Amino acid sequence: MKVQFSKELLRRNSLPKAIGSYLLLVPVLMLGAWQMKEPRSAEPRRPNIVIVLTDQWRAQDVGYAGNRQVRTPQLDSLAAESVNFRLAVSNLSVCAPARASLLTGQYPLRHGVFYNDRPLPTEAITLGDVCKAAGYQTGYIGKWHLNGSLDSTFHESRNSPIPAERRQGFDFWKVFECTHDYNRSPYFNEANVRFLWKGYDAFDQTKTAVEYIEQNAANPFLLVVSYGPPHDPYQTAPKEYRQLYADVEIALRPNVPDSLRVEAQRALKGYYAHMTALDRCVGELQAALRKTGVEDNTIFVFTSDHGDMIYSQGEINKQKPWDESIRIPFLLKYPRALGREARTLEAPFGVPDIMPTLLSLAKVEVPASVEGKDFVPYVSGKKKFKPLEGALLLCPVPFHQWNYAAGGKEYRGLRTTRYTYVRDRQGPWLLYDNEKDPYQQRNLCDQPSTLKTQRALDKELQKMLRATNDDFQPGEVYLQRWGYPWHPKDRPY
């Protein structure tokens, strides 16, 4: 069966005319040749896909990763049956860009969401579109953050319903663009009628997800459950979870300055409380898959859009190239194809790699628009990563919490299995040997003993920038290309 998409190419009212030559023109035109075969009745049913997407959950803060203070028993059990992508990386570590990369398999300068609260093109070919065309039921629950606008501010788009034509292939719909008021959290349904989740929103969202699984167990389905926590505010988890950490002396990462210890411990107590609450939700989703008999034939992913510095390096929030900001959890469970034995994959894995990897596992053809890599050969052991291959790190335009006034700057970099190497617009900026210096406390950039390694990493970075058509211009250039205005607080002049 030939799959046809009726998405009109780059409508004037959704993105500026200049995007056409820069973004999706060739991949979209190539879709006419994209063939997808319907499964024959004798073939096994396609696997379900469930993606649990959290907001601002860094990779270091789960029990299975070695954190003995945060309580994540359900995730630890999940990890015992999953492939743990230990070096999963949020390439542009902030909300909307990461979410757009997850859904499109593209890097931010290709899909255009390199600045929060700007719109993912309606014409983008997403995981929802592809799965729907392959016969999947599709559902999305929770935070969206891809319906931005071309206005200079974002408040209206964050509180408005998402039109049906901008839902990117998802039919079942219980979604709000962006809120962090988890105890009075709204959503819109398919008819754009506004409701409130009951109590702490993640619990009610999980209940809805369980019902969706039960109602769709007979057919292949794609379900994204997108939680707002553990993103700050950190002191708003249910009381019973906050009390778990109230009297605990939180151990801090060695790269948190002594002057910030009190603030860091308070933030982490609330952060961990959100995490333990979400851990319960993951357990309920796993139980629903077992109860309905579809667990073995379900690809289950647990991940996040980015991490949080939480005072490491003296920094807060995200967008930054340090591990606390860029590294995210990524567990992949698919018993029918991968078994139930815990495995760890050390190869650096970026958010654009998620879509092609999931489609490959589901035996659904990957569209030509995708830039990410299919990691199934690495999971199976058929391919090996070279030592200097890495995940791309980028910040085309520093904004909002890390705008120019707050010290933000444009950068490009690589996170390999061993090194972190980053350039800013002035030249080499950071180089860490993460094996010898796991908390990134010694910058080796431009030191004679590491110049050979630095040059090799720079060569690899330049190769990746060429492959992704990234010319590393000042942020103003990309805003002009896409017709995006500066947010008033971000303008550098």
Salt bridges, closest charged atoms under 4 A:
GLU8 OE1 - ARG11 NE 3.16
GLU43 OE2 - ARG40 NH2 3.30
ASP55 OD2 - ARG99 NH2 3.68
ASP55 OD2 - LYS143 NZ 2.47
ASP55 OD1 - HIS306 NE2 3.39
ASP61 OD2 - ARG58 NE 2.61
GLU81 OE1 - LYS333 NZ 2.88
GLU81 OE2 - ARG340 NH1 3.10
ASP117 OD1 - HIS145 NE2 3.05
ASP117 OD1 - ARG158 NE 2.88
ASP117 OD2 - HIS400 NE2 3.65
GLU123 OE2 - ARG11 NH1 3.85
ASP129 OD2 - LYS7 NZ 2.41
ASP171 OD1 - LYS132 NZ 2.95
GLU190 OE1 - LYS174 NZ 3.10
ASP232 OD1 - HIS231 ND1 3.25
GLU284 OE2 - ARG280 NE 3.14
GLU295 OE2 - LYS333 NZ 2.59
GLU295 OE1 - ARG340 NH2 3.14
ASP296 OD1 - ARG340 NH2 2.66
ASP305 OD2 - ARG99 NH2 3.11
ASP305 OD1 - HIS306 NE2 3.43
GLU315 OE1 - LYS320 NZ 3.22
ASP323 OD2 - ARG415 NH2 2.87
GLU324 OE2 - ARG253 NE 2.91
GLU346 OE1 - ARG86 NE 2.58
GLU371 OE2 - ARG110 NH2 3.31
GLU389 OE1 - LYS373 NZ 3.10
ASP424 OD2 - LYS409 NZ 2.81
ASP433 OD2 - ARG418 NH2 2.78
GLU435 OE1 - ARG418 NE 3.70
ASP458 OD1 - ARG423 NH1 2.93
GLU460 OE1 - LYS463 NZ 3.56
ASP470 OD2 - ARG412 NE 2.60
ASP471 OD2 - ARG481 NH2 2.42
ASP490 OD2 - HIS400 ND1 2.93
